[in-house]
Amino acid sequence: MRSVVGAAINTPVDGGLAASFDDTMIEGGHIEKASNMHLPITPDNVKGSFKVPLYLKNGLDPESRRKDRIKRSRKMKSLAESSLSNIAPLTNVRDYYYYGYIGIGNPPQKFSVIFDTGSSNIWVPGENCRSSACASHRRFNKDQSSTFVPKNQTIEIQYGTGFIAGNIGSDTVQVSSAVVLRNQSFAMTSVEDKTFDLPRSQFDGLFGLGFTGGAEGGIEAPVDAMLRENILQDPLFGVKLYSSNNKGKGEISFGSYDQNYTDKLTWVDVYGDYFWATTMEGIFYGDESINYLYGADKINNITTTLPPQAKARASRKALLDTGSSLIYGDPFTLAAMSIRIGADPSTGEIPCSSLALLKPFHFILGGKPFTMNPDEYIYHDEESGSCEVQWMPVSEYLWVMGIPFLQSHYSVYNIKDRKIGLARVIN
């Protein structure tokens, strides 16, 4: 099996391309500062009114200088306003995970993070962290931020394949040039296990996109803070995750979504107050009538006469998780799926020659079907010439629809109405 960034247990597991972040161009892990690096974050800046230094040509008479100054001022202001963006670009690391950039503090200190719908906390390495993972990543220096406020509170977070511990503080968190959170609580790690070491983890930290109910330390989750502060145009965000054999990148748009999908989205209800989970009623292969989801027929028969809320409570659940590398599910279902397509149920390997003969799998989420084609649920390693399924068994009955599923579906997350919109990706 491919190595995995994160695997889901009870709590979801988290596991070249240049990304522009305001005054910084970050490419291949190196930071190159632009001319406006030292611009502070101010309310005026966020609204689109930037203070930009002007450089006038020599040799102009006073009137020409005045006109030239006005012309340049208007041009620079226009450029500054047009540069405000609600989009966070993402870099794809071999389909294992996607990371983008945020700024914390004033002036902002830049960090690469996984935007993770399967958790609700923000954390980055702290300046006092001596773990090897911290030493190989950027660390937050609270003394260099004029807006940092200590919380005198510690935090520990156990992921399925990783652990962090540290201290909580609050500061300005800049997600994109148009999305800025004031006094947002986040964790500065003092301990990180080797899961987050380079080269496996090219990201510095995590930015949880789940709800406050799923946050450790009793903090307010960033998405709920966005809703409360009314900083989004619409109370939602949209996620595109392109596969490495497609465009090899991704993006999150905060406060809007790609209008090409307006008439194509199918909406399902979110279950619970923790993360972006919905009910799961079945898995079907091709046009067959067999439901491969273990125990689903029994549950579906029992719940037919129950009211919607009781039926949802009794149903299996599936989490849409941008921070998980694979699809995770119960071993009985995944073994049956693997056997049905001719894959080895213990290793997941399958002859690449059989791909042309395979049919789609249909996942019933929120009572509605969503399809994955063979080239989406089978990973083809062109370097080694091997093929394997993009799922892995776990001991729990919570399913995690990770990156393979989200690469095949554009997803929209409505924070206010607690709904998820899904549509097949438009190539």
C-alpha positions in Angstrom: 0.0 0.0 0.0 1.0 3.6 -0.5 2.3 5.4 2.6 -0.5 7.3 4.3 -0.4 10.8 5.9 -3.3 10.1 8.2 -5.7 7.3 9.1 -9.0 7.8 10.8 -9.9 6.2 14.1 -12.5 7.8 16.4 -11.4 11.3 15.5 -10.6 11.8 11.8 -7.0 11.4 11.0 -5.0 13.9 9.2 -2.7 13.1 7.9 7.5 23.1 -7.4 4.2 24.9 -7.4 4.5 28.5 -6.4 1.8 29.9 -4.1 1.3 33.6 -3.8 0.4 34.9 -0.4 0.1 38.7 -0.3 3.6 40.0 0.0 5.4 36.7 -0.2 6.0 34.3 -3.0 6.7 30.8 -1.7 8.1 28.3 -4.0 9.6 24.9 -3.2 9.7 25.7 0.5 11.8 28.9 0.0 10.4 32.4 0.9 11.1 35.3 -1.4 10.1 38.6 0.1 8.4 41.2 -2.2 8.6 45.0 -1.7 5.5 45.2 0.5 6.7 42.6 3.0 6.6 44.9 6.0 3.1 46.2 5.4 1.1 45.6 8.6 -2.3 44.1 8.6 -4.8 46.8 9.3 -8.6 47.1 8.9 -8.0 49.4 5.9 -5.7 46.8 4.3 -8.3 44.1 4.7 -11.0 46.2 3.1 -8.8 46.8 0.1 -7.2 50.2 0.8 -3.5 49.6 0.8 -0.7 52.1 1.6 1.8 51.6 -1.2 5.1 53.6 -1.5 5.4 55.7 -4.6 8.5 56.1 -6.7 8.6 59.1 -9.0 10.7 59.5 -12.1 13.6 62.0 -11.9 13.7 65.1 -14.1 10.0 66.0 -14.1 8.7 69.5 -13.4 6.5 70.0 -10.3 3.2 69.9 -12.2 4.2 66.8 -14.1 5.3 65.1 -10.8 1.9 65.9 -9.3 0.1 64.4 -12.2 2.4 61.5 -12.3 1.9 60.9 -8.6 -1.9 61.0 -8.9 -1.7 58.6 -11.9 0.6 56.2 -10.1 -1.4 56.4 -6.9 -4.6 55.5 -8.7 -2.9 52.7 -10.5 -1.3 51.2 -7.4 -4.5 51.5 -5.4 -6.4 49.7 -8.2 -3.8 47.0 -8.3 -3.9 46.6 -4.5 -7.7 46.4 -4.4 -7.9 43.9 -7.3 -5.3 41.7 -5.5 -7.6 41.0 -2.6 -8.6 37.4 -2.9 -10.8 35.0 -1.0 -9.0 32.0 -2.5 -6.3 30.0 -0.8 -4.2 28.1 -3.4 -3.2 24.5 -2.6 -0.1 22.5 -3.5 -0.6 18.8 -4.2 2.1 16.5 -2.8 1.8 13.3 -4.9 -1.9 13.0 -4.0 -1.0 12.3 -0.3 -2.0 15.7 0.9 -2.5 19.3 -0.1 -1.2 22.4 1.7 -1.6 26.1 1.5 -0.4 29.1 3.3 -1.6 31.3 6.2 -0.1 34.2 8.1 -0.2 34.5 11.9 0.6 37.6 13.8 1.3 41.3 13.0 3.4 41.5 10.9 2.3 38.0 9.6 4.6 35.0 10.0 3.9 32.6 7.1 3.2 28.9 7.6 2.3 26.1 5.3 -0.8 24.2 6.6 -3.1 21.4 5.6 -6.6 22.8 5.4 -8.4 19.9 7.1 -12.2 19.3 7.2 -11.5 16.4 9.6 -10.3 18.6 12.5 -11.1 22.0 14.1 -7.9 23.4 15.5 -5.2 25.6 14.1 -1.7 24.7 15.2 1.9 25.5 14.0 5.3 24.8 15.5 6.2 27.0 18.5 9.5 28.8 19.0 10.3 26.6 22.0 9.6 23.3 20.4 12.7 21.1 20.2 11.2 18.1 18.5 12.9 17.1 15.2 9.7 17.9 13.3 9.7 21.5 14.7 13.4 22.0 13.9 12.7 21.2 10.2 9.8 23.6 9.9 9.0 27.3 10.4 8.3 28.2 14.1 6.0 30.9 15.4 7.8 33.6 17.4 5.2 35.3 19.6 7.6 38.1 20.6 7.7 39.3 17.0 3.9 39.9 16.8 2.4 43.0 18.3 -1.1 41.5 18.5 -0.3 38.2 20.2 -2.2 37.4 23.4 -1.2 34.4 25.6 -4.0 32.1 26.9 -2.0 30.3 29.7 -3.6 27.1 28.5 -2.0 23.9 27.3 -3.4 21.5 24.7 -2.8 18.0 23.4 -4.2 16.5 20.2 -3.9 12.8 19.3 -4.4 12.0 15.6 -4.5 8.5 14.2 -0.9 8.7 13.0 0.4 11.7 15.0 0.5 13.6 18.2 1.1 17.2 19.2 1.1 19.2 22.4 1.7 22.8 23.1 0.3 26.1 24.4 -2.7 28.1 23.2 -2.6 31.8 22.3 -4.6 34.2 20.1 -3.6 36.4 17.3 -4.5 37.7 13.9 -4.8 34.8 11.4 -4.7 35.7 7.7 -6.2 32.9 5.5 -6.1 34.9 2.3 -5.8 38.6 1.5 -9.6 39.0 1.9 -10.1 36.6 4.8 -8.6 37.7 8.1 -9.6 36.4 11.6 -9.0 38.7 14.6 -8.1 37.2 18.0 -8.2 33.7 16.7 -7.1 31.0 19.1 -4.4 28.6 17.9 -1.9 26.2 19.3 1.9 26.6 19.3 3.4 23.2 19.6 6.1 22.3 22.1 6.1 18.6 21.1 5.5 16.9 17.8 6.0 13.3 17.0 8.0 12.1 14.0 4.9 11.8 11.9 5.4 15.5 11.1 9.1 15.3 10.2 10.4 16.2 6.8 10.4 14.9 4.1 7.2 13.1 4.9 5.4 16.2 6.1 6.2 19.3 3.9 3.6 21.3 5.8 4.3 23.2 9.0 0.9 22.7 10.7 -2.9 22.2 10.3 -5.8 24.5 9.8 -9.0 22.8 11.0 -12.1 23.5 9.0 -14.5 21.5 11.3 -16.9 22.9 13.8 -16.3 24.1 17.3 -17.8 20.9 18.7 -14.8 19.0 17.3 -12.1 21.5 18.6 -9.7 20.5 21.4 -9.1 22.9 24.2 -12.6 24.5 24.2 -11.6 27.1 21.5 -13.9 28.5 18.8 -13.2 26.8 15.4 -12.1 29.1 12.6 -15.2 28.4 10.4 -17.5 29.4 13.3 -15.4 32.5 13.9 -15.8 33.4 10.2 -19.5 33.0 10.5 -19.8 35.0 13.8 -17.6 37.8 12.4 -19.5 37.9 9.1 -16.3 38.1 7.1 -17.4 35.8 4.3 -19.5 37.0 1.4 -21.6 33.8 1.8 -21.3 31.5 4.8 -19.6 28.7 3.0 -16.4 27.5 1.3 -15.6 25.5 -1.8 -12.8 22.9 -2.3 -11.1 21.8 -5.5 -8.5 19.0 -5.3 -7.0 18.1 -8.6 -5.1 14.8 -9.0 -1.4 14.8 -9.9 -2.2 13.4 -13.3 -4.6 16.3 -13.9 -3.6 19.8 -12.9 -1.8 18.7 -9.8 -3.0 21.6 -7.5 -6.1 22.7 -5.7 -7.8 25.7 -4.0 -10.2 26.6 -1.3 -12.5 29.6 -1.9 -13.9 31.2 1.2 -17.2 32.9 1.0 -18.0 31.7 -2.5 -17.7 28.7 -4.8 -17.2 27.9 -8.5 -20.3 29.0 -10.3 -19.8 26.4 -13.0 -21.2 24.0 -10.4 -24.3 25.9 -9.4 -26.7 23.7 -11.2 -24.7 20.5 -10.7 -24.4 20.4 -6.9 -26.3 17.7 -4.9 -26.8 18.8 -1.3 -26.7 16.5 1.7 -27.3 17.2 5.4 -24.4 17.3 7.9 -24.8 15.0 10.8 -23.6 16.1 14.2 -21.7 19.2 15.5 -18.2 18.1 15.1 -17.0 17.7 11.5 -18.3 17.5 8.0 -20.0 14.1 8.3 -23.2 12.8 6.7 -25.1 9.5 6.7 -24.0 6.5 4.5 -26.6 4.1 3.3 -24.8 1.9 0.8 -22.1 1.1 -1.7 -23.0 -0.4 -5.1 -20.9 -1.7 -8.0 -21.9 -0.9 -11.6 -25.5 -1.7 -12.2 -25.6 -4.5 -9.6 -28.2 -4.6 -6.8 -25.9 -5.9 -4.1 -25.3 -3.4 -1.3 -21.6 -3.9 -0.3 -21.8 -1.7 2.8 -21.6 -4.2 5.7 -24.9 -4.3 7.7 -26.5 -1.6 5.6 -29.5 -3.6 4.4 -30.4 -4.6 8.0 -30.0 -1.0 9.2 -32.0 0.4 6.2 -34.8 -2.1 6.8 -35.0 -1.4 10.5 -35.1 2.4 10.0 -37.7 2.6 7.2 -40.4 3.6 9.7 -38.3 5.9 11.8 -38.5 9.7 11.6 -35.6 11.4 9.7 -33.6 12.3 12.8 -33.8 8.9 14.4 -33.0 7.2 11.1 -29.9 9.4 10.7 -28.8 8.6 14.2 -29.0 4.8 13.5 -27.3 5.0 10.1 -23.7 4.6 9.3 -21.7 7.8 9.0 -19.2 9.1 6.5 -16.8 12.0 7.0 -15.6 14.1 4.1 -12.0 14.7 5.0 -9.5 16.9 3.0 -6.8 15.8 5.4 -6.9 12.0 4.8 -4.9 10.4 2.0 -7.2 7.5 1.3 -10.8 6.2 1.8 -11.1 4.5 5.1 -13.9 2.0 6.0 -14.7 -1.2 7.9 -12.7 -4.2 6.9 -15.7 -6.4 5.9 -17.0 -3.9 3.3 -13.6 -3.1 1.8 -12.6 -6.8 1.6 -15.8 -7.6 -0.3 -15.2 -4.6 -2.6 -11.6 -5.7 -3.3 -12.6 -9.2 -4.0 -15.4 -8.1 -6.4 -12.9 -6.2 -8.6 -10.1 -8.8 -8.4 -7.8 -6.9 -6.0 -5.9 -8.6 -3.2 -7.9 -7.9 -0.1 -4.8 -7.9 2.1 -2.5 -5.7 0.0 -4.9 -3.9 -2.2 -2.9 -4.7 -5.3 -4.7 -5.3 -8.6 -3.3 -6.0 -12.1 -3.2 -2.8 -14.1 -4.5 -4.7 -17.2 -7.8 -5.2 -15.5 -8.6 -1.4 -15.2 -10.4 -1.3 -18.5 -12.8 -4.0 -17.4 -13.8 -2.4 -14.1 -17.0 -0.5 -13.4 -17.8 2.5 -11.2 -18.6 2.2 -7.5 -21.6 4.2 -6.3 -21.5 5.6 -2.7 -24.9 6.5 -1.2 -24.3 9.5 1.1 -27.2 11.4 2.6 -29.5 9.1 0.6 -28.0 10.2 -2.7 -25.6 8.4 -5.1 -22.1 9.7 -5.8 -19.9 7.9 -8.3 -16.2 7.0 -8.4 -14.8 5.7 -11.7 -12.1 2.9 -11.8 -9.3 5.4 -12.5 -10.4 7.3 -9.4 -10.6 4.5 -6.9 -7.5 2.7 -8.3 -4.1 4.3 -8.0 -1.7 3.7 -10.9 1.9 4.2 -10.1 3.4 4.8 -13.5 7.0 4.7 -12.2 6.7 1.1 -10.8 3.9 0.0 -13.2 1.8 -1.2 -10.2 -1.9 -0.5 -9.4 -3.7 -0.7 -6.0 -7.0 0.3 -4.5 -7.3 3.7 -2.8 -8.9 2.5 0.4 -7.7 1.1 3.7 -9.6 -0.8 6.4 -9.9 0.6 9.9 -11.5 -1.0 13.0 -14.2 1.7 13.3 -17.6 2.0 11.5 -17.1 5.7 10.7 -16.1 6.0 7.0 -13.7 8.6 5.9 -14.1 9.8 2.3 -10.6 11.3 1.8 -8.6 12.7 -1.0 -9.5 10.1 -3.8 -13.2 10.8 -3.4 -12.7 14.6 -3.1 -10.5 14.6 -6.2 -13.5 13.2 -8.2 -16.0 15.6 -6.6 -16.1 19.3 -6.2 -17.3 20.0 -2.7 -19.0 23.0 -1.0 -19.4 23.3 2.7 -22.2 25.5 4.0 -21.3 26.6 7.5 -24.6 28.2 8.4 -27.0 25.7 7.0 -24.8 22.7 7.8 -25.0 21.1 4.4 -22.5 19.7 1.9 -22.8 20.1 -1.8 -21.1 17.6 -4.1 -20.7 17.5 -7.9 -18.6 15.4 -10.3 -15.5 17.4 -11.2 -15.6 19.2 -14.5 -12.4 18.4 -16.5 
